[in-house]
Amino acid sequence: METVWIKEAIAKCEDVEELREKVFPLIRTQKKMWADKVGQILQEKGFTKTKFAEICGVSRVSVDKWCKGSVPKNRETFLRIGMAAGYDREHMDQFLQRYGQYPALYSKSLEDCVCIFVLHHDYGLEANETYQYILNKIKENIIRDDSAEAMEDISTVRFDEKLSAVQDQDELERFITANITMFANAYRKFYAYVKMNIQANYMEPFWVGSFHEMAEIQGWSSSLRQCVSAINQGKWYPTRNKVISLGLHLSMDHEQIDEMLELAHMEPLCAKNIFESVIMFILEDASLNNMLNAESEDYDPEALCNYAREILSKLDMPEVDSFLSELPEENDEW
């Protein structure tokens, strides 16, 4: 089914019931897709569940849950599964984005840099163990100089080329040490964009004095406030649902959320993902109803987040249940 066609179908829906009736049947849920994918990996590699668990560094119970559609909760687990499956970089990127809704491998991220090196050198069934060994060794030996001047930025394509020329683990350690400032600044454009939008939100319409005051008034969750704190320190590794949640809390429209996702090195909102189709419907409806116009006399900075909670709470699906924790109750304590 063409993504454009699904987007058009979402835009035409008058309410969530029409969305459920006309759009949901066109999209398989993430749970179903994930269960099928794990089964495919086991069959293609000839792994027993016990062997697969051993290679991935998890329990047999975890693999059982994956086979029943339980999606891993962090990107690191997806990396482990992808390496166990013997994926090259192209297939790992597709795997991360489609099944985990995480960003593709990004060479200017320290962990991803090591992962790309391991995939490129094809360590086979020892890929996970080798990845963890190299990463731990590098983290132990690297001394970060926060007073060092920022390096001249180079394109990710050029950085990828330099990484692909690295021949062994010792050379990789020297490469990472020489580029440590680059790794520290990997998401600076994303951080800047989020901080810009946070400032715009607490300046309008009530001119509160700080982000913390705005977050208190709007009932932001502790976890989301901690994300913002980490962003201010340049230390947060973006996760997709948190990025989308930030967009809703900051009254962003569809285009702005897509821009934020792009800066976090992620794909735009996906119409073929059943949860994100709901988010797209919410943003479309909010825009049509002038809910996102900060210049309007009736503008309410909490309206989008409250509307999203209202719509999502009507839906019974794993993806939605998980995301509702990103939209906490108003009185959640800081």
N, C-alpha and C positions, 0 to 999 in steps of 0.2 A: 504494500500500500504506500503510495507516494506521500512523503512528509508534507508537501505543500497542500495536498488534498485534505489531509487531516487537520492542518492549521486552519484551512478555510471552513471546515466543518465545525471546529471549535469556535471560531469567530461568529458563526451563525446561530449558536446555541443561545436560547433565551434564558435558561436557568440550569441549575445543576442536574435536575431530573432529565432534561433533554440531553445534556452532556453524557449522563450515565447510559441513556437509551441508545443514542446515535453514535457516540464516539468510543466509549469503553469497549464495545464488542470488537472494534477494529484493532485493539491494542492488547497484546498479552501482558499480564502483570509481570513485574520484576521477579516476583517469587517463582512463577512458572518458568520464566526464562532461565533463572539461575539454576533451578533443579535440573532442567534439561542440559544446561551447559556442564554441570559437574558430572552428570551421567555420561556425557559425550567424552569428557577427559578421561574418566575411568576406563571406558570402553576402548578408546583409541590407544591409550598407554598400556593397557593390560594390567592396571593396578588393582589390587584388592583395597578395600577401604582402610585396612590396617596399614598397608604399605604406603598408601597415599598420605595418611595421617602422619606417619613417621617422616616422610620426605618434607612435608609442609611444616613440621614442628608443632603439630596440634594433637588433640586427643581423637581417638576413634569416634567418640560421641559427637565431636564437632563435625566430622565428615558425614556422619549419619544425618545431622541436622541440615547440612548443606544439601544433601540428596533429597531432603523433604522441602527445600525451598528457603531455608533460613539463610539470609544474606549476611556475609561477614560485616562486622561493624567498623573496620578500619582499612585503610589503603594498604598498609603493610601486609595484611593477610592476603590481599589480592596479588601483591607482588610475589609472595611465597607460592601461591597457587599457580601463577603464570610461569614461574621458574620451574616448578615441579612438572608442569605440562610441557616444558621444553620450548616455550615460545621464543621467537626472535623479537626484536624491538617492535616491528610493525604489528605483530599479533598481540604483543603485550599492551601496546597503546590502545588497540581496538578493545581488548579485554577490559582494561581499566575504565575506559570511557563508556562502553556499552553496558557492562554488567555491574560495575561498581559506581558508575556516575562520578568517577574521579578524574582529575586531569591526567593527560598522557605523560609519559616520562619527559622530564625537563632537565637537560644536562647541567643547568646552572643551579640545580638543587643538589646538595651534597649526597643525600641518599640515592637519588635518581642517577647521579653521575656514576656511583659505584655499581648500581644495578645495570646500567647501560654497558659498562665495562664487562661485567660478568656475562651478560647476554651475548655480547660481541665475541667473547672468547670461548663460548660454548662449553661450560663446565659440566654439562649433562645433569645426572642425578645429584651431583655435589654442588649444584649452583646455589641453593639456599645456604648451605653451610659455608661455602666460600664467600658469598655476599656478606653474611653476618661477620665472618672473621675479618675480612678486609675493612668493613665499615667500623668495627670496634677498634681495630688497630689504628686506623686513621684518626678517629675521634680521640683516642688516648694520646697520640703523638702530636696532634696539631696544637699550636699555640696561636690563638687569635689575638691580633693587635688591634684593639678598637680605636687607637689613635692614628692608625695608618690612613693615608689619604685614599679616597675612593679610586679604584682603577678606571681607566677609560673603558666604557662599555663597548662590547663587540657583539655582533649579531649572534643569535642562537645557532644559526646555520654554521657560522665560522667556528663557534665554540664546539659544536658537534664534530666538526672536521678535526679540530685539535685533539679532542678526546679519542676519536677513532684511530689516531696515530699512536696512542699510548700502547706500548707493547707488553708490559708486565706489571706486577703489583707494586714493585718499588718505584717504577716510573709513574704509576698512577698516584702514589702518595706524594711524590714531588710535584706533580701536576696540580693536585688539589691544594697543597700548601702554597704554591705560587699564586693560586687563584682564590684564596680564602675570602678576600673582600668581595669578590664576585658572587660567591655563594651566599654571603651574608646579606647581599642586596638583591637577591633573586626576585623578590616580590615587591620591590619598592614602589613600582607604578600602581600596583593593586592597593598597597597600603595608603598611598597618597590619595587615590580616588575615594576610598572608603572614608578617610579622615575629612576630605573635602565635603562629602555628602553628610557626614555626621555634623559638621559645623553648620552647614546650611540648614539642617533640621532643627538644631537647638536655637538657632537665631530666629526661626520663623515658626509660628506666628507670635509666640509669647516672649521671645527674647530672654529665655532662661540663661543663667550664668555659665553653665558648663554641661558637658555630656552627662556627667553623673546626675545632675539635677533633672535633665531631660529623661534619662533612663529610669529614674525614680518615679517621675510623674507618669510615664508610659508603661511602667511595670515590666521592664526588660528582665529576663531571667539572669541568674547569677552566671550561668555558663556563657551567655552571649556577652555580658559585660566583661567577662574574663577574656573573651576573644578580642574585644575592642582594646582592652589593656595590652594584650600581647601584640596587636597591630600597632599600637602607639610605640611599642618597644622594638618593632620590626622583627618579631619572633614567631608570628603565627603561620602555620602551614595550612593554607585554605582547604576546607572540605566543602563539597558541593552544597549539601543541605544547609550548612551554616551560612554560606554565601547567599543563597536564596532567602534564607531567613533574615539576614541583614537587609537585603533589598526590600522585603516587606516592611520591616520595622522602620526603614528610612523612606517609605512611601515612594519607592522607585517605580517607574513604568517598565514595560517589557524591554524596551530598547536599552534602558539604563542597566537593568539586571543582566542582560546579555553582554553589555560592555564590561561590567564588573567581572562576569565569568571569564570573558576573554582575557582580561588583565591577570586573572588567576590561572591562566593557561588551561582553561576548560572550554568545552563546547557550549554553544548557546542552549537555551531551554529547548528541550526535545519534545516535539509533538507526539512521537511514538512511545514515549514513556508515560504510563498511565497517570502517575502522580504529577508529572510536570505538565501534562495536558490540563489538569485541574488548575495548576498555578497560572497557566496561560489564559484559561477562561476567566479566572479571578482578575487578572491584570486587565484583560480586554473589557470586562464588565465595569471595573472600577474606572477605567479611562472614559468609557462612554457616559458614565454617570458623574463625571467631573470630580471624582473623588481624589484625584492626584494633582489637582491644580492648586499650587501653594498660594497663588495670587487671589484666589476666590475668597470672598468674605466668609463663606461657610466651610473653609478648609479645616479639616481636623487631622492632625498628624498621626493620630491613633486609628483612624478610620480603616485604612487598608489592612492593617494587622488584625483588627477586630473582625472585619469582613471575611478575611481568609480563615480565621478560626471558625466563624459561623458556617462557612461552606464546607470546610474540611471535616468538621465534626459530624456532618450528615453522611459521610462516606465510610463504609466498612471495608477497609483494605489495609494490608500490612504497611504499605508505603506511607499512608496517611497517618496511621497510628503512631508510627515512628516519628514523623515530622511534627505532630502536635506538641511534642515535648519542646520544640523550638518556639512555640507560641504559648508561653507560660501564662498562668493566671496573673491578674493585675497586681495582686498583693505579694507576689513572690519577693522574698527578702534578698537584699544585696549581700 
